[in-house]
Amino acid sequence: MLDPAWAQRAQQLANDAARMAFGDQIPVRVEVVPGKLDPRLNLAPCQKVDVFMPAGQRAWGRTRIGLKCLQGPVAWSVTLPLTVRLWAPALVAAGPLAAGTVLSPLHLRMSEVDWAERDSPVLFLEASAIGRTLATALSPGAPVRQEHLRKRQWFDAGDTVRLNAVGPGFTVQGEGVAITPGIEGQSARIRTESGRTITGKPVGQRLAEVQL
């Protein structure tokens, strides 16, 4: 049986991670569902167990926490599987939506969903969804995630593109001509006014961002 103190510590770790990620802007309800230790393990009694998040483990979704005996006759260290659900408001389909639907306010409503159920981010603000086109069909109540939307093309090859070159503590603006199309989530090659070819991130209508 899982020690209640271990479960409480796992809940605290998940709550701390959610506060760091969401802040106070979005009300989040954290639910931790512990799994089971390998039944073949025969752990020695331990008076003090450290519960920690192993390096490389995600803070939510399907993950694992570490358990390490700090005070006992035998030193042991194991990991425990668990599922961390982050329940928070998000946009969901108000009814069945076919692939190719251009989203309008009538297609959407707010509902509490598990943000951590999938890796793809859910959409929270209506403005981020209105006018976007669905790449896949959605059933009623299904959360609208980034992966469900068709990628936007912000500019074509040959278009004049505004450039925001961002460095530590400063931003420099300029212009260039797109060599490749500016597709959301993909890098684009742009020729600057000086003739130099750079790689930028399409972020808006005829707008690219370049990290210096």
Phi, psi and omega per residue, in radians:
M1 nan 2.473 -3.131
L2 -1.273 2.267 3.105
D3 -1.098 2.238 -3.134
P4 -0.987 -0.562 3.130
A5 -1.148 -0.631 3.105
W6 -1.140 -0.788 -3.138
A7 -1.095 -0.680 3.136
Q8 -1.137 -0.715 3.122
R9 -1.169 -0.687 3.087
A10 -1.070 -0.709 3.099
Q11 -1.094 -0.715 -3.134
Q12 -1.142 -0.737 3.110
L13 -1.061 -0.741 3.135
A14 -1.167 -0.707 3.114
N15 -1.099 -0.733 -3.141
D16 -1.108 -0.739 3.137
A17 -1.131 -0.685 3.132
A18 -1.152 -0.692 3.124
R19 -1.127 -0.686 3.123
M20 -1.154 -0.651 -3.082
A21 -1.380 -0.696 -3.010
F22 -1.809 -0.388 -3.059
G23 1.114 -2.548 3.138
D24 -1.838 0.122 -3.048
Q25 -1.338 -0.556 -3.086
I26 -2.171 2.180 3.106
P27 -1.209 2.113 -3.068
V28 -2.093 2.317 3.036
R29 -1.943 2.055 -3.060
V30 -1.671 2.269 3.101
E31 -2.159 2.162 3.133
V32 -1.935 2.158 3.130
V33 -2.002 1.766 -3.118
P34 -1.210 2.550 3.019
G35 -1.591 -2.660 -3.103
K36 -2.159 2.509 3.022
L37 -1.212 2.708 3.081
D38 -0.970 2.101 -3.083
P39 -1.083 -0.285 3.130
R40 -1.360 -0.228 3.129
L41 -1.296 2.419 3.069
N42 -2.207 1.436 -3.024
L43 -1.327 2.377 3.088
A44 -1.231 2.666 3.095
P45 -0.979 2.535 -3.091
C46 -2.472 2.283 -3.111
Q47 -1.469 -0.400 -3.123
K48 -2.508 2.063 -3.113
V49 -2.037 2.252 3.057
D50 -1.575 2.230 3.097
V51 -1.878 2.159 -3.028
F52 -2.528 2.880 3.084
M53 -1.663 1.967 -3.125
P54 -1.076 2.621 3.112
A55 -1.041 2.367 3.108
G56 1.540 -0.138 3.126
Q57 -1.533 2.430 3.081
R58 -1.283 2.742 -3.056
A59 -1.483 -0.223 -3.127
W60 -2.602 3.115 -2.988
G61 1.357 -2.638 3.062
R62 -1.429 2.028 -3.040
T63 -2.562 -2.933 3.126
R64 -2.515 2.592 2.975
I65 -2.007 2.720 3.117
G66 -1.679 2.510 3.060
L67 -2.176 2.157 -3.082
K68 -2.307 2.197 3.136
C69 -1.354 2.114 3.141
L70 -1.773 -0.335 -3.086
Q71 -2.567 1.782 -3.122
G72 -3.106 3.004 -3.109
P73 -1.174 -0.461 -3.132
V74 -2.284 2.269 3.084
A75 -1.405 2.199 3.100
W76 -2.437 2.748 3.125
S77 -2.551 2.189 -3.110
V78 -2.412 2.969 3.019
T79 -2.091 2.568 -3.114
L80 -2.054 2.161 3.084
P81 -1.232 2.525 3.031
L82 -2.712 2.857 3.090
T83 -2.067 2.185 3.113
V84 -1.912 2.071 3.127
R85 -1.836 2.360 3.115
L86 -1.943 1.745 -3.110
W87 -1.578 2.095 -3.112
A88 -2.696 2.785 3.127
P89 -1.133 2.522 3.092
A90 -2.772 2.895 3.094
L91 -1.347 2.334 3.070
V92 -2.260 2.850 3.120
A93 -1.224 2.225 3.133
A94 -1.296 -0.332 3.120
G95 -2.810 -3.052 3.103
P96 -1.146 2.269 -3.109
L97 -2.149 2.239 -3.118
A98 -1.485 2.705 3.016
A99 -1.034 2.433 -3.096
G100 1.652 -0.103 3.101
T101 -1.172 2.277 3.017
V102 -1.556 2.021 -2.958
L103 -1.203 2.393 3.042
S104 -2.270 2.951 3.129
P105 -0.989 -0.502 -3.136
L106 -1.200 -0.346 -3.112
H107 -1.490 -0.139 -2.930
L108 -2.235 2.685 2.962
R109 -2.611 2.905 3.122
M110 -1.667 2.474 3.092
S111 -2.738 2.747 3.092
E112 -1.397 2.198 -3.128
V113 -2.359 2.902 3.079
D114 -1.495 1.799 -3.128
W115 -1.095 -0.483 -3.030
A116 -1.573 0.048 -3.083
E117 -1.099 -0.582 3.105
R118 -2.332 2.823 -3.134
D119 -1.250 -0.544 -3.092
S120 -1.178 2.295 -3.115
P121 -1.113 2.519 3.031
V122 -1.469 2.818 3.090
L123 -1.707 2.292 -3.081
F124 -1.915 -0.654 -3.105
L125 -1.663 2.287 -3.125
E126 -1.025 -0.619 -3.119
A127 -1.089 -0.441 -3.141
S128 -1.403 -0.157 -3.101
A129 -1.981 -0.598 -3.065
I130 -1.057 2.272 3.138
G131 1.548 -0.173 3.102
R132 -1.419 2.713 -3.092
T133 -1.881 2.311 3.127
L134 -1.269 2.327 3.053
A135 -1.549 -0.391 -3.137
T136 -2.347 2.770 3.095
A137 -1.302 2.623 3.096
L138 -2.206 2.451 3.063
S139 -1.529 2.801 -3.125
P140 -0.989 2.326 3.121
G141 1.502 -0.114 3.139
A142 -1.274 2.341 3.107
P143 -1.156 2.517 3.095
V144 -1.538 2.015 -3.123
R145 -1.945 2.829 -3.109
Q146 -0.990 -0.628 -3.102
E147 -1.191 -0.287 -3.125
H148 -1.456 -0.164 -3.048
L149 -1.799 2.525 3.033
R150 -1.193 2.500 3.112
K151 -1.187 2.422 3.122
R152 -1.480 2.493 3.021
Q153 -1.809 1.994 -3.020
W154 -1.491 -0.422 3.078
F155 -2.823 2.837 3.124
D156 -1.766 2.822 2.990
A157 -1.057 2.346 -3.098
G158 1.683 -0.238 3.118
D159 -1.277 2.580 2.961
T160 -1.353 2.256 -3.023
V161 -2.120 2.356 3.006
R162 -1.369 2.438 -3.090
L163 -2.040 2.313 2.962
N164 -1.978 1.858 3.107
A165 -1.615 2.012 -3.009
V166 -1.896 2.212 3.068
G167 -2.251 -3.092 3.140
P168 -1.073 1.798 3.069
G169 1.432 0.172 3.132
F170 -2.654 2.814 3.076
T171 -2.402 2.303 3.105
V172 -2.050 2.286 -3.105
Q173 -1.845 2.592 3.122
G174 -2.847 -2.881 3.130
E175 -2.394 2.789 3.076
G176 -2.790 3.104 3.101
V177 -2.011 2.233 -3.105
A178 -1.190 2.268 3.043
I179 -1.577 -0.594 3.109
T180 -2.163 2.785 3.137
P181 -1.086 2.612 3.102
G182 -1.694 1.634 -3.092
I183 -1.827 2.350 -3.107
E184 -0.921 2.281 3.101
G185 1.464 -0.057 3.133
Q186 -2.097 2.685 3.095
S187 -1.370 2.626 3.098
A188 -2.222 2.506 3.080
R189 -1.646 2.339 -3.045
I190 -2.360 2.391 3.084
R191 -1.704 2.135 -3.100
T192 -1.357 3.022 3.141
E193 -1.089 -0.451 3.134
S194 -1.480 -0.047 3.135
G195 1.632 0.006 3.131
R196 -1.406 2.447 3.083
T197 -1.712 2.178 -3.125
I198 -2.197 2.936 3.092
T199 -1.970 2.251 -3.125
G200 -2.258 2.934 3.112
K201 -1.856 2.017 3.102
P202 -1.116 2.179 -3.073
V203 -2.225 -0.103 -3.131
G204 -3.002 -3.100 -3.112
Q205 -1.055 1.944 -3.100
R206 0.897 0.717 -3.117
L207 -2.385 2.308 3.111
A208 -2.310 2.632 3.130
E209 -1.994 2.353 -3.137
V210 -2.114 2.203 3.112
Q211 -1.556 2.229 3.133
L212 -1.761 nan nan
